[in-house]
């Protein structure tokens, strides 16, 4: 980005471990007869 960073005193750096190399050609293609499920729990959650 060419815009300046806003100063934030609470900002910290998080570093992650290197991820393993993964193939870019992995793909899943699924054909199925799906069923619709419509149920509501007692607390109103669908």
Beta strands, then each sheet from edge to edge (+ up, - down):
end
